[in-house]
Amino acid sequence: MREFDLSNARWRKSSYSGGDGGEACVEVAAGLPGVVPVRDSKVDGGPVIVVGAVAWTEFMGGIGR
């Protein structure tokens, strides 16, 4: 399994996250060629899922349907 250095990742809250209190805070990071890191901002130091950029694009395209 490949490891990625996410120490300088620029995380942003997904526009699909909802709730006024931030109860559904999915964050994604930009700047890593070919992959999209995803995490739950409510879990300090929690796990990160790294998804291939093509798979992420297809996933996001399916959400709007």
PDBQT receptor file of N, H, CA, C and O in Angstrom, charges set to zero:
ATOM      1  N   MET A   1       0.847  -1.177   0.000  1.00  0.00    +0.000 N 
ATOM      2  CA  MET A   1       0.000   0.000   0.000  1.00  0.00    +0.000 C 
ATOM      3  C   MET A   1       0.890   1.236   0.000  1.00  0.00    +0.000 C 
ATOM      4  O   MET A   1       1.859   1.316   0.754  1.00  0.00    +0.000 OA
ATOM      5  N   ARG A   2       0.559   2.172  -0.829  1.00  0.00    +0.000 N 
ATOM      6  H   ARG A   2      -0.229   2.107  -1.442  1.00  0.00    +0.000 HD
ATOM      7  CA  ARG A   2       1.345   3.399  -0.943  1.00  0.00    +0.000 C 
ATOM      8  C   ARG A   2       0.958   4.374   0.166  1.00  0.00    +0.000 C 
ATOM      9  O   ARG A   2      -0.217   4.489   0.515  1.00  0.00    +0.000 OA
ATOM     10  N   GLU A   3       1.933   5.065   0.710  1.00  0.00    +0.000 N 
ATOM     11  H   GLU A   3       2.888   4.972   0.426  1.00  0.00    +0.000 HD
ATOM     12  CA  GLU A   3       1.666   6.079   1.731  1.00  0.00    +0.000 C 
ATOM     13  C   GLU A   3       1.829   7.464   1.126  1.00  0.00    +0.000 C 
ATOM     14  O   GLU A   3       2.655   7.665   0.236  1.00  0.00    +0.000 OA
ATOM     15  N   PHE A   4       1.052   8.408   1.600  1.00  0.00    +0.000 N 
ATOM     16  H   PHE A   4       0.380   8.245   2.323  1.00  0.00    +0.000 HD
ATOM     17  CA  PHE A   4       1.092   9.785   1.120  1.00  0.00    +0.000 C 
ATOM     18  C   PHE A   4       1.399  10.714   2.276  1.00  0.00    +0.000 C 
ATOM     19  O   PHE A   4       0.889  10.537   3.382  1.00  0.00    +0.000 OA
ATOM     20  N   ASP A   5       2.236  11.704   2.015  1.00  0.00    +0.000 N 
ATOM     21  H   ASP A   5       2.650  11.848   1.117  1.00  0.00    +0.000 HD
ATOM     22  CA  ASP A   5       2.537  12.719   3.019  1.00  0.00    +0.000 C 
ATOM     23  C   ASP A   5       1.431  13.763   2.985  1.00  0.00    +0.000 C 
ATOM     24  O   ASP A   5       1.348  14.562   2.053  1.00  0.00    +0.000 OA
ATOM     25  N   LEU A   6       0.588  13.752   3.999  1.00  0.00    +0.000 N 
ATOM     26  H   LEU A   6       0.655  13.102   4.757  1.00  0.00    +0.000 HD
ATOM     27  CA  LEU A   6      -0.537  14.681   4.066  1.00  0.00    +0.000 C 
ATOM     28  C   LEU A   6      -0.306  15.812   5.057  1.00  0.00    +0.000 C 
ATOM     29  O   LEU A   6      -1.237  16.539   5.407  1.00  0.00    +0.000 OA
ATOM     30  N   SER A   7       0.942  15.961   5.513  1.00  0.00    +0.000 N 
ATOM     31  H   SER A   7       1.698  15.371   5.229  1.00  0.00    +0.000 HD
ATOM     32  CA  SER A   7       1.240  16.979   6.525  1.00  0.00    +0.000 C 
ATOM     33  C   SER A   7       0.972  18.399   6.024  1.00  0.00    +0.000 C 
ATOM     34  O   SER A   7       0.683  19.288   6.826  1.00  0.00    +0.000 OA
ATOM     35  N   ASN A   8       1.062  18.624   4.718  1.00  0.00    +0.000 N 
ATOM     36  H   ASN A   8       1.297  17.903   4.067  1.00  0.00    +0.000 HD
ATOM     37  CA  ASN A   8       0.805  19.956   4.159  1.00  0.00    +0.000 C 
ATOM     38  C   ASN A   8      -0.467  19.988   3.322  1.00  0.00    +0.000 C 
ATOM     39  O   ASN A   8      -0.667  20.899   2.518  1.00  0.00    +0.000 OA
ATOM     40  N   ALA A   9      -1.319  19.000   3.512  1.00  0.00    +0.000 N 
ATOM     41  H   ALA A   9      -1.157  18.260   4.165  1.00  0.00    +0.000 HD
ATOM     42  CA  ALA A   9      -2.553  18.928   2.725  1.00  0.00    +0.000 C 
ATOM     43  C   ALA A   9      -3.432  20.135   3.007  1.00  0.00    +0.000 C 
ATOM     44  O   ALA A   9      -3.518  20.604   4.142  1.00  0.00    +0.000 OA
ATOM     45  N   ARG A  10      -4.083  20.633   1.965  1.00  0.00    +0.000 N 
ATOM     46  H   ARG A  10      -4.014  20.253   1.043  1.00  0.00    +0.000 HD
ATOM     47  CA  ARG A  10      -5.022  21.761   2.089  1.00  0.00    +0.000 C 
ATOM     48  C   ARG A  10      -6.431  21.172   2.105  1.00  0.00    +0.000 C 
ATOM     49  O   ARG A  10      -7.010  20.870   1.061  1.00  0.00    +0.000 OA
ATOM     50  N   TRP A  11      -6.960  21.018   3.301  1.00  0.00    +0.000 N 
ATOM     51  H   TRP A  11      -6.490  21.263   4.149  1.00  0.00    +0.000 HD
ATOM     52  CA  TRP A  11      -8.275  20.400   3.477  1.00  0.00    +0.000 C 
ATOM     53  C   TRP A  11      -9.366  21.432   3.308  1.00  0.00    +0.000 C 
ATOM     54  O   TRP A  11      -9.208  22.591   3.691  1.00  0.00    +0.000 OA
ATOM     55  N   ARG A  12     -10.493  20.996   2.723  1.00  0.00    +0.000 N 
ATOM     56  H   ARG A  12     -10.621  20.054   2.411  1.00  0.00    +0.000 HD
ATOM     57  CA  ARG A  12     -11.668  21.859   2.621  1.00  0.00    +0.000 C 
ATOM     58  C   ARG A  12     -12.903  21.020   2.886  1.00  0.00    +0.000 C 
ATOM     59  O   ARG A  12     -12.948  19.833   2.563  1.00  0.00    +0.000 OA
ATOM     60  N   LYS A  13     -13.891  21.645   3.470  1.00  0.00    +0.000 N 
ATOM     61  H   LYS A  13     -13.855  22.609   3.733  1.00  0.00    +0.000 HD
ATOM     62  CA  LYS A  13     -15.145  20.961   3.757  1.00  0.00    +0.000 C 
ATOM     63  C   LYS A  13     -15.887  20.725   2.442  1.00  0.00    +0.000 C 
ATOM     64  O   LYS A  13     -16.011  21.634   1.620  1.00  0.00    +0.000 OA
ATOM     65  N   SER A  14     -16.363  19.536   2.255  1.00  0.00    +0.000 N 
ATOM     66  H   SER A  14     -16.262  18.798   2.922  1.00  0.00    +0.000 HD
ATOM     67  CA  SER A  14     -17.109  19.200   1.054  1.00  0.00    +0.000 C 
ATOM     68  C   SER A  14     -18.418  19.982   1.008  1.00  0.00    +0.000 C 
ATOM     69  O   SER A  14     -19.067  20.192   2.032  1.00  0.00    +0.000 OA
ATOM     70  N   SER A  15     -18.789  20.406  -0.184  1.00  0.00    +0.000 N 
ATOM     71  H   SER A  15     -18.262  20.235  -1.017  1.00  0.00    +0.000 HD
ATOM     72  CA  SER A  15     -20.057  21.120  -0.335  1.00  0.00    +0.000 C 
ATOM     73  C   SER A  15     -21.238  20.199  -0.080  1.00  0.00    +0.000 C 
ATOM     74  O   SER A  15     -22.357  20.680   0.098  1.00  0.00    +0.000 OA
ATOM     75  N   TYR A  16     -21.023  18.888  -0.057  1.00  0.00    +0.000 N 
ATOM     76  H   TYR A  16     -20.114  18.497  -0.202  1.00  0.00    +0.000 HD
ATOM     77  CA  TYR A  16     -22.083  17.930   0.225  1.00  0.00    +0.000 C 
ATOM     78  C   TYR A  16     -22.252  17.686   1.725  1.00  0.00    +0.000 C 
ATOM     79  O   TYR A  16     -23.189  16.999   2.132  1.00  0.00    +0.000 OA
ATOM     80  N   SER A  17     -21.362  18.236   2.551  1.00  0.00    +0.000 N 
ATOM     81  H   SER A  17     -20.601  18.794   2.220  1.00  0.00    +0.000 HD
ATOM     82  CA  SER A  17     -21.521  18.113   3.998  1.00  0.00    +0.000 C 
ATOM     83  C   SER A  17     -22.675  19.001   4.430  1.00  0.00    +0.000 C 
ATOM     84  O   SER A  17     -22.879  20.078   3.870  1.00  0.00    +0.000 OA
ATOM     85  N   GLY A  18     -23.414  18.564   5.403  1.00  0.00    +0.000 N 
ATOM     86  H   GLY A  18     -23.249  17.689   5.859  1.00  0.00    +0.000 HD
ATOM     87  CA  GLY A  18     -24.586  19.337   5.809  1.00  0.00    +0.000 C 
ATOM     88  C   GLY A  18     -24.643  19.547   7.299  1.00  0.00    +0.000 C 
ATOM     89  O   GLY A  18     -23.765  19.114   8.046  1.00  0.00    +0.000 OA
ATOM     90  N   GLY A  19     -25.686  20.216   7.713  1.00  0.00    +0.000 N 
ATOM     91  H   GLY A  19     -26.398  20.568   7.106  1.00  0.00    +0.000 HD
ATOM     92  CA  GLY A  19     -25.924  20.443   9.127  1.00  0.00    +0.000 C 
ATOM     93  C   GLY A  19     -25.338  21.741   9.608  1.00  0.00    +0.000 C 
ATOM     94  O   GLY A  19     -24.221  22.107   9.240  1.00  0.00    +0.000 OA
ATOM     95  N   ASP A  20     -26.082  22.432  10.425  1.00  0.00    +0.000 N 
ATOM     96  H   ASP A  20     -26.989  22.135  10.725  1.00  0.00    +0.000 HD
ATOM     97  CA  ASP A  20     -25.611  23.707  10.966  1.00  0.00    +0.000 C 
ATOM     98  C   ASP A  20     -24.498  23.526  11.984  1.00  0.00    +0.000 C 
ATOM     99  O   ASP A  20     -23.626  24.385  12.113  1.00  0.00    +0.000 OA
ATOM    100  N   GLY A  21     -24.524  22.409  12.709  1.00  0.00    +0.000 N 
ATOM    101  H   GLY A  21     -25.233  21.712  12.604  1.00  0.00    +0.000 HD
ATOM    102  CA  GLY A  21     -23.516  22.174  13.727  1.00  0.00    +0.000 C 
ATOM    103  C   GLY A  21     -22.309  21.410  13.225  1.00  0.00    +0.000 C 
ATOM    104  O   GLY A  21     -21.436  21.030  14.005  1.00  0.00    +0.000 OA
ATOM    105  N   GLY A  22     -22.259  21.184  11.917  1.00  0.00    +0.000 N 
ATOM    106  H   GLY A  22     -22.968  21.493  11.283  1.00  0.00    +0.000 HD
ATOM    107  CA  GLY A  22     -21.121  20.473  11.353  1.00  0.00    +0.000 C 
ATOM    108  C   GLY A  22     -21.142  18.987  11.635  1.00  0.00    +0.000 C 
ATOM    109  O   GLY A  22     -20.092  18.346  11.671  1.00  0.00    +0.000 OA
ATOM    110  N   GLU A  23     -22.339  18.426  11.838  1.00  0.00    +0.000 N 
ATOM    111  H   GLU A  23     -23.192  18.946  11.809  1.00  0.00    +0.000 HD
ATOM    112  CA  GLU A  23     -22.395  17.013  12.196  1.00  0.00    +0.000 C 
ATOM    113  C   GLU A  23     -22.045  16.083  11.045  1.00  0.00    +0.000 C 
ATOM    114  O   GLU A  23     -21.829  14.893  11.272  1.00  0.00    +0.000 OA
ATOM    115  N   ALA A  24     -21.984  16.579   9.837  1.00  0.00    +0.000 N 
ATOM    116  H   ALA A  24     -22.160  17.546   9.653  1.00  0.00    +0.000 HD
ATOM    117  CA  ALA A  24     -21.627  15.734   8.696  1.00  0.00    +0.000 C 
ATOM    118  C   ALA A  24     -20.487  16.390   7.926  1.00  0.00    +0.000 C 
ATOM    119  O   ALA A  24     -20.674  16.826   6.790  1.00  0.00    +0.000 OA
ATOM    120  N   CYS A  25     -19.334  16.460   8.525  1.00  0.00    +0.000 N 
ATOM    121  H   CYS A  25     -19.182  16.105   9.448  1.00  0.00    +0.000 HD
ATOM    122  CA  CYS A  25     -18.219  17.191   7.926  1.00  0.00    +0.000 C 
ATOM    123  C   CYS A  25     -17.233  16.269   7.220  1.00  0.00    +0.000 C 
ATOM    124  O   CYS A  25     -16.305  15.738   7.831  1.00  0.00    +0.000 OA
ATOM    125  N   VAL A  26     -17.450  16.095   5.953  1.00  0.00    +0.000 N 
ATOM    126  H   VAL A  26     -18.204  16.526   5.457  1.00  0.00    +0.000 HD
ATOM    127  CA  VAL A  26     -16.504  15.364   5.131  1.00  0.00    +0.000 C 
ATOM    128  C   VAL A  26     -15.562  16.392   4.529  1.00  0.00    +0.000 C 
ATOM    129  O   VAL A  26     -16.001  17.392   3.961  1.00  0.00    +0.000 OA
ATOM    130  N   GLU A  27     -14.269  16.142   4.654  1.00  0.00    +0.000 N 
ATOM    131  H   GLU A  27     -13.913  15.329   5.116  1.00  0.00    +0.000 HD
ATOM    132  CA  GLU A  27     -13.279  17.048   4.090  1.00  0.00    +0.000 C 
ATOM    133  C   GLU A  27     -12.462  16.314   3.042  1.00  0.00    +0.000 C 
ATOM    134  O   GLU A  27     -12.193  15.118   3.159  1.00  0.00    +0.000 OA
ATOM    135  N   VAL A  28     -12.077  17.056   2.018  1.00  0.00    +0.000 N 
ATOM    136  H   VAL A  28     -12.296  18.027   1.923  1.00  0.00    +0.000 HD
ATOM    137  CA  VAL A  28     -11.205  16.521   0.976  1.00  0.00    +0.000 C 
ATOM    138  C   VAL A  28      -9.995  17.437   0.860  1.00  0.00    +0.000 C 
ATOM    139  O   VAL A  28     -10.060  18.622   1.189  1.00  0.00    +0.000 OA
ATOM    140  N   ALA A  29      -8.897  16.873   0.392  1.00  0.00    +0.000 N 
ATOM    141  H   ALA A  29      -8.843  15.910   0.125  1.00  0.00    +0.000 HD
ATOM    142  CA  ALA A  29      -7.667  17.653   0.235  1.00  0.00    +0.000 C 
ATOM    143  C   ALA A  29      -7.295  17.730  -1.235  1.00  0.00    +0.000 C 
ATOM    144  O   ALA A  29      -7.511  16.788  -1.998  1.00  0.00    +0.000 OA
ATOM    145  N   ALA A  30      -6.743  18.848  -1.612  1.00  0.00    +0.000 N 
ATOM    146  H   ALA A  30      -6.567  19.613  -0.992  1.00  0.00    +0.000 HD
ATOM    147  CA  ALA A  30      -6.295  19.061  -2.984  1.00  0.00    +0.000 C 
ATOM    148  C   ALA A  30      -4.770  19.049  -3.030  1.00  0.00    +0.000 C 
ATOM    149  O   ALA A  30      -4.099  19.127  -2.002  1.00  0.00    +0.000 OA
ATOM    150  N   GLY A  31      -4.250  18.949  -4.229  1.00  0.00    +0.000 N 
ATOM    151  H   GLY A  31      -4.796  18.885  -5.065  1.00  0.00    +0.000 HD
ATOM    152  CA  GLY A  31      -2.820  19.111  -4.419  1.00  0.00    +0.000 C 
ATOM    153  C   GLY A  31      -2.009  17.833  -4.485  1.00  0.00    +0.000 C 
ATOM    154  O   GLY A  31      -0.782  17.893  -4.555  1.00  0.00    +0.000 OA
ATOM    155  N   LEU A  32      -2.657  16.678  -4.467  1.00  0.00    +0.000 N 
ATOM    156  H   LEU A  32      -3.654  16.629  -4.410  1.00  0.00    +0.000 HD
ATOM    157  CA  LEU A  32      -1.937  15.417  -4.621  1.00  0.00    +0.000 C 
ATOM    158  C   LEU A  32      -2.331  14.826  -5.972  1.00  0.00    +0.000 C 
ATOM    159  O   LEU A  32      -3.463  14.374  -6.139  1.00  0.00    +0.000 OA
ATOM    160  N   PRO A  33      -1.420  14.824  -6.925  1.00  0.00    +0.000 N 
ATOM    161  CA  PRO A  33      -1.743  14.371  -8.278  1.00  0.00    +0.000 C 
ATOM    162  C   PRO A  33      -2.273  12.931  -8.300  1.00  0.00    +0.000 C 
ATOM    163  O   PRO A  33      -1.655  12.012  -7.764  1.00  0.00    +0.000 OA
ATOM    164  N   GLY A  34      -3.434  12.770  -8.934  1.00  0.00    +0.000 N 
ATOM    165  H   GLY A  34      -3.937  13.517  -9.370  1.00  0.00    +0.000 HD
ATOM    166  CA  GLY A  34      -3.991  11.444  -9.153  1.00  0.00    +0.000 C 
ATOM    167  C   GLY A  34      -4.800  10.852  -8.026  1.00  0.00    +0.000 C 
ATOM    168  O   GLY A  34      -5.385   9.781  -8.193  1.00  0.00    +0.000 OA
ATOM    169  N   VAL A  35      -4.854  11.517  -6.869  1.00  0.00    +0.000 N 
ATOM    170  H   VAL A  35      -4.379  12.386  -6.734  1.00  0.00    +0.000 HD
ATOM    171  CA  VAL A  35      -5.605  10.986  -5.733  1.00  0.00    +0.000 C 
ATOM    172  C   VAL A  35      -6.369  12.101  -5.011  1.00  0.00    +0.000 C 
ATOM    173  O   VAL A  35      -6.042  13.282  -5.127  1.00  0.00    +0.000 OA
ATOM    174  N   VAL A  36      -7.400  11.686  -4.261  1.00  0.00    +0.000 N 
ATOM    175  H   VAL A  36      -7.666  10.727  -4.167  1.00  0.00    +0.000 HD
ATOM    176  CA  VAL A  36      -8.180  12.621  -3.445  1.00  0.00    +0.000 C 
ATOM    177  C   VAL A  36      -8.273  12.040  -2.033  1.00  0.00    +0.000 C 
ATOM    178  O   VAL A  36      -8.985  11.057  -1.823  1.00  0.00    +0.000 OA
ATOM    179  N   PRO A  37      -7.568  12.629  -1.061  1.00  0.00    +0.000 N 
ATOM    180  CA  PRO A  37      -7.707  12.198   0.327  1.00  0.00    +0.000 C 
ATOM    181  C   PRO A  37      -9.039  12.684   0.907  1.00  0.00    +0.000 C 
ATOM    182  O   PRO A  37      -9.465  13.809   0.645  1.00  0.00    +0.000 OA
ATOM    183  N   VAL A  38      -9.687  11.831   1.691  1.00  0.00    +0.000 N 
ATOM    184  H   VAL A  38      -9.341  10.917   1.904  1.00  0.00    +0.000 HD
ATOM    185  CA  VAL A  38     -10.986  12.139   2.285  1.00  0.00    +0.000 C 
ATOM    186  C   VAL A  38     -10.915  11.809   3.773  1.00  0.00    +0.000 C 
ATOM    187  O   VAL A  38     -10.352  10.785   4.159  1.00  0.00    +0.000 OA
ATOM    188  N   ARG A  39     -11.485  12.678   4.608  1.00  0.00    +0.000 N 
ATOM    189  H   ARG A  39     -11.942  13.510   4.294  1.00  0.00    +0.000 HD
ATOM    190  CA  ARG A  39     -11.492  12.409   6.053  1.00  0.00    +0.000 C 
ATOM    191  C   ARG A  39     -12.753  12.968   6.691  1.00  0.00    +0.000 C 
ATOM    192  O   ARG A  39     -13.476  13.765   6.093  1.00  0.00    +0.000 OA
ATOM    193  N   ASP A  40     -12.999  12.530   7.918  1.00  0.00    +0.000 N 
ATOM    194  H   ASP A  40     -12.412  11.883   8.404  1.00  0.00    +0.000 HD
ATOM    195  CA  ASP A  40     -14.094  13.032   8.746  1.00  0.00    +0.000 C 
ATOM    196  C   ASP A  40     -13.481  14.057   9.696  1.00  0.00    +0.000 C 
ATOM    197  O   ASP A  40     -12.685  13.698  10.563  1.00  0.00    +0.000 OA
ATOM    198  N   SER A  41     -13.840  15.314   9.542  1.00  0.00    +0.000 N 
ATOM    199  H   SER A  41     -14.487  15.606   8.838  1.00  0.00    +0.000 HD
ATOM    200  CA  SER A  41     -13.217  16.365  10.343  1.00  0.00    +0.000 C 
ATOM    201  C   SER A  41     -13.562  16.279  11.824  1.00  0.00    +0.000 C 
ATOM    202  O   SER A  41     -12.901  16.913  12.647  1.00  0.00    +0.000 OA
ATOM    203  N   LYS A  42     -14.585  15.508  12.176  1.00  0.00    +0.000 N 
ATOM    204  H   LYS A  42     -15.123  14.993  11.508  1.00  0.00    +0.000 HD
ATOM    205  CA  LYS A  42     -14.983  15.404  13.583  1.00  0.00    +0.000 C 
ATOM    206  C   LYS A  42     -14.102  14.444  14.369  1.00  0.00    +0.000 C 
ATOM    207  O   LYS A  42     -14.167  14.410  15.598  1.00  0.00    +0.000 OA
ATOM    208  N   VAL A  43     -13.281  13.668  13.679  1.00  0.00    +0.000 N 
ATOM    209  H   VAL A  43     -13.228  13.696  12.681  1.00  0.00    +0.000 HD
ATOM    210  CA  VAL A  43     -12.444  12.665  14.333  1.00  0.00    +0.000 C 
ATOM    211  C   VAL A  43     -10.991  13.151  14.297  1.00  0.00    +0.000 C 
ATOM    212  O   VAL A  43     -10.295  12.976  13.297  1.00  0.00    +0.000 OA
ATOM    213  N   ASP A  44     -10.545  13.761  15.394  1.00  0.00    +0.000 N 
ATOM    214  H   ASP A  44     -11.111  13.903  16.207  1.00  0.00    +0.000 HD
ATOM    215  CA  ASP A  44      -9.173  14.266  15.462  1.00  0.00    +0.000 C 
ATOM    216  C   ASP A  44      -8.174  13.133  15.267  1.00  0.00    +0.000 C 
ATOM    217  O   ASP A  44      -8.216  12.130  15.979  1.00  0.00    +0.000 OA
ATOM    218  N   GLY A  45      -7.292  13.296  14.317  1.00  0.00    +0.000 N 
ATOM    219  H   GLY A  45      -7.259  14.111  13.738  1.00  0.00    +0.000 HD
ATOM    220  CA  GLY A  45      -6.272  12.285  14.066  1.00  0.00    +0.000 C 
ATOM    221  C   GLY A  45      -6.835  10.988  13.513  1.00  0.00    +0.000 C 
ATOM    222  O   GLY A  45      -6.169   9.953  13.527  1.00  0.00    +0.000 OA
ATOM    223  N   GLY A  46      -8.066  11.053  13.026  1.00  0.00    +0.000 N 
ATOM    224  H   GLY A  46      -8.607  11.894  13.014  1.00  0.00    +0.000 HD
ATOM    225  CA  GLY A  46      -8.721   9.862  12.509  1.00  0.00    +0.000 C 
ATOM    226  C   GLY A  46      -8.164   9.432  11.167  1.00  0.00    +0.000 C 
ATOM    227  O   GLY A  46      -7.253  10.056  10.623  1.00  0.00    +0.000 OA
ATOM    228  N   PRO A  47      -8.718   8.372  10.652  1.00  0.00    +0.000 N 
ATOM    229  CA  PRO A  47      -8.207   7.816   9.405  1.00  0.00    +0.000 C 
ATOM    230  C   PRO A  47      -8.520   8.695   8.193  1.00  0.00    +0.000 C 
ATOM    231  O   PRO A  47      -9.450   9.500   8.206  1.00  0.00    +0.000 OA
ATOM    232  N   VAL A  48      -7.728   8.516   7.168  1.00  0.00    +0.000 N 
ATOM    233  H   VAL A  48      -6.972   7.862   7.158  1.00  0.00    +0.000 HD
ATOM    234  CA  VAL A  48      -7.905   9.186   5.885  1.00  0.00    +0.000 C 
ATOM    235  C   VAL A  48      -8.031   8.101   4.832  1.00  0.00    +0.000 C 
ATOM    236  O   VAL A  48      -7.250   7.149   4.813  1.00  0.00    +0.000 OA
ATOM    237  N   ILE A  49      -9.004   8.245   3.967  1.00  0.00    +0.000 N 
ATOM    238  H   ILE A  49      -9.637   9.018   3.983  1.00  0.00    +0.000 HD
ATOM    239  CA  ILE A  49      -9.154   7.350   2.831  1.00  0.00    +0.000 C 
ATOM    240  C   ILE A  49      -8.594   8.086   1.620  1.00  0.00    +0.000 C 
ATOM    241  O   ILE A  49      -8.959   9.234   1.363  1.00  0.00    +0.000 OA
ATOM    242  N   VAL A  50      -7.716   7.433   0.881  1.00  0.00    +0.000 N 
ATOM    243  H   VAL A  50      -7.420   6.501   1.089  1.00  0.00    +0.000 HD
ATOM    244  CA  VAL A  50      -7.155   8.031  -0.325  1.00  0.00    +0.000 C 
ATOM    245  C   VAL A  50      -7.777   7.311  -1.521  1.00  0.00    +0.000 C 
ATOM    246  O   VAL A  50      -7.589   6.110  -1.712  1.00  0.00    +0.000 OA
ATOM    247  N   VAL A  51      -8.523   8.081  -2.323  1.00  0.00    +0.000 N 
ATOM    248  H   VAL A  51      -8.675   9.057  -2.167  1.00  0.00    +0.000 HD
ATOM    249  CA  VAL A  51      -9.266   7.547  -3.462  1.00  0.00    +0.000 C 
ATOM    250  C   VAL A  51      -8.612   8.039  -4.749  1.00  0.00    +0.000 C 
ATOM    251  O   VAL A  51      -8.158   9.180  -4.827  1.00  0.00    +0.000 OA
ATOM    252  N   GLY A  52      -8.567   7.184  -5.741  1.00  0.00    +0.000 N 
ATOM    253  H   GLY A  52      -8.935   6.257  -5.679  1.00  0.00    +0.000 HD
ATOM    254  CA  GLY A  52      -8.064   7.600  -7.051  1.00  0.00    +0.000 C 
ATOM    255  C   GLY A  52      -8.912   8.739  -7.604  1.00  0.00    +0.000 C 
ATOM    256  O   GLY A  52     -10.130   8.753  -7.424  1.00  0.00    +0.000 OA
ATOM    257  N   ALA A  53      -8.277   9.687  -8.272  1.00  0.00    +0.000 N 
ATOM    258  H   ALA A  53      -7.288   9.676  -8.419  1.00  0.00    +0.000 HD
ATOM    259  CA  ALA A  53      -8.985  10.866  -8.768  1.00  0.00    +0.000 C 
ATOM    260  C   ALA A  53     -10.091  10.509  -9.760  1.00  0.00    +0.000 C 
ATOM    261  O   ALA A  53     -11.159  11.120  -9.735  1.00  0.00    +0.000 OA
ATOM    262  N   VAL A  54      -9.849   9.534 -10.629  1.00  0.00    +0.000 N 
ATOM    263  H   VAL A  54      -8.981   9.038 -10.649  1.00  0.00    +0.000 HD
ATOM    264  CA  VAL A  54     -10.870   9.133 -11.597  1.00  0.00    +0.000 C 
ATOM    265  C   VAL A  54     -12.068   8.521 -10.868  1.00  0.00    +0.000 C 
ATOM    266  O   VAL A  54     -13.215   8.842 -11.178  1.00  0.00    +0.000 OA
ATOM    267  N   ALA A  55     -11.804   7.650  -9.910  1.00  0.00    +0.000 N 
ATOM    268  H   ALA A  55     -10.872   7.389  -9.659  1.00  0.00    +0.000 HD
ATOM    269  CA  ALA A  55     -12.894   7.033  -9.139  1.00  0.00    +0.000 C 
ATOM    270  C   ALA A  55     -13.669   8.095  -8.366  1.00  0.00    +0.000 C 
ATOM    271  O   ALA A  55     -14.895   8.023  -8.279  1.00  0.00    +0.000 OA
ATOM    272  N   TRP A  56     -12.971   9.074  -7.805  1.00  0.00    +0.000 N 
ATOM    273  H   TRP A  56     -11.975   9.132  -7.875  1.00  0.00    +0.000 HD
ATOM    274  CA  TRP A  56     -13.633  10.143  -7.056  1.00  0.00    +0.000 C 
ATOM    275  C   TRP A  56     -14.555  10.944  -7.975  1.00  0.00    +0.000 C 
ATOM    276  O   TRP A  56     -15.685  11.260  -7.603  1.00  0.00    +0.000 OA
ATOM    277  N   THR A  57     -14.076  11.268  -9.163  1.00  0.00    +0.000 N 
ATOM    278  H   THR A  57     -13.158  11.011  -9.466  1.00  0.00    +0.000 HD
ATOM    279  CA  THR A  57     -14.886  12.029 -10.114  1.00  0.00    +0.000 C 
ATOM    280  C   THR A  57     -16.148  11.257 -10.490  1.00  0.00    +0.000 C 
ATOM    281  O   THR A  57     -17.231  11.836 -10.568  1.00  0.00    +0.000 OA
ATOM    282  N   GLU A  58     -16.012   9.966 -10.718  1.00  0.00    +0.000 N 
ATOM    283  H   GLU A  58     -15.132   9.496 -10.654  1.00  0.00    +0.000 HD
ATOM    284  CA  GLU A  58     -17.172   9.138 -11.050  1.00  0.00    +0.000 C 
ATOM    285  C   GLU A  58     -18.142   9.061  -9.865  1.00  0.00    +0.000 C 
ATOM    286  O   GLU A  58     -19.357   9.125 -10.050  1.00  0.00    +0.000 OA
ATOM    287  N   PHE A  59     -17.606   8.925  -8.660  1.00  0.00    +0.000 N 
ATOM    288  H   PHE A  59     -16.618   8.874  -8.509  1.00  0.00    +0.000 HD
ATOM    289  CA  PHE A  59     -18.433   8.893  -7.461  1.00  0.00    +0.000 C 
ATOM    290  C   PHE A  59     -19.223  10.188  -7.310  1.00  0.00    +0.000 C 
ATOM    291  O   PHE A  59     -20.432  10.161  -7.081  1.00  0.00    +0.000 OA
ATOM    292  N   MET A  60     -18.546  11.306  -7.436  1.00  0.00    +0.000 N 
ATOM    293  H   MET A  60     -17.564  11.328  -7.622  1.00  0.00    +0.000 HD
ATOM    294  CA  MET A  60     -19.209  12.594  -7.282  1.00  0.00    +0.000 C 
ATOM    295  C   MET A  60     -20.248  12.816  -8.368  1.00  0.00    +0.000 C 
ATOM    296  O   MET A  60     -21.283  13.430  -8.110  1.00  0.00    +0.000 OA
ATOM    297  N   GLY A  61     -19.993  12.327  -9.580  1.00  0.00    +0.000 N 
ATOM    298  H   GLY A  61     -19.153  11.828  -9.789  1.00  0.00    +0.000 HD
ATOM    299  CA  GLY A  61     -20.972  12.443 -10.656  1.00  0.00    +0.000 C 
ATOM    300  C   GLY A  61     -22.232  11.647 -10.357  1.00  0.00    +0.000 C 
ATOM    301  O   GLY A  61     -23.325  12.030 -10.775  1.00  0.00    +0.000 OA
ATOM    302  N   GLY A  62     -22.084  10.544  -9.636  1.00  0.00    +0.000 N 
ATOM    303  H   GLY A  62     -21.197  10.233  -9.296  1.00  0.00    +0.000 HD
ATOM    304  CA  GLY A  62     -23.226   9.710  -9.293  1.00  0.00    +0.000 C 
ATOM    305  C   GLY A  62     -24.059  10.259  -8.162  1.00  0.00    +0.000 C 
ATOM    306  O   GLY A  62     -25.231   9.907  -8.036  1.00  0.00    +0.000 OA
ATOM    307  N   ILE A  63     -23.488  11.112  -7.336  1.00  0.00    +0.000 N 
ATOM    308  H   ILE A  63     -22.535  11.398  -7.439  1.00  0.00    +0.000 HD
ATOM    309  CA  ILE A  63     -24.231  11.667  -6.190  1.00  0.00    +0.000 C 
ATOM    310  C   ILE A  63     -25.375  12.559  -6.651  1.00  0.00    +0.000 C 
ATOM    311  O   ILE A  63     -26.452  12.554  -6.056  1.00  0.00    +0.000 OA
ATOM    312  N   GLY A  64     -25.140  13.321  -7.707  1.00  0.00    +0.000 N 
ATOM    313  H   GLY A  64     -24.264  13.325  -8.190  1.00  0.00    +0.000 HD
ATOM    314  CA  GLY A  64     -26.136  14.283  -8.177  1.00  0.00    +0.000 C 
ATOM    315  C   GLY A  64     -27.319  13.650  -8.893  1.00  0.00    +0.000 C 
ATOM    316  O   GLY A  64     -28.266  14.351  -9.249  1.00  0.00    +0.000 OA
ATOM    317  N   ARG A  65     -27.286  12.349  -9.111  1.00  0.00    +0.000 N 
ATOM    318  H   ARG A  65     -26.516  11.780  -8.822  1.00  0.00    +0.000 HD
ATOM    319  CA  ARG A  65     -28.360  11.693  -9.865  1.00  0.00    +0.000 C 
ATOM    320  C   ARG A  65     -29.525  11.333  -9.004  1.00  0.00    +0.000 C 
ATOM    321  O   ARG A  65     -30.506  10.774  -9.494  1.00  0.00    +0.000 OA
TER     322      ARG A  65
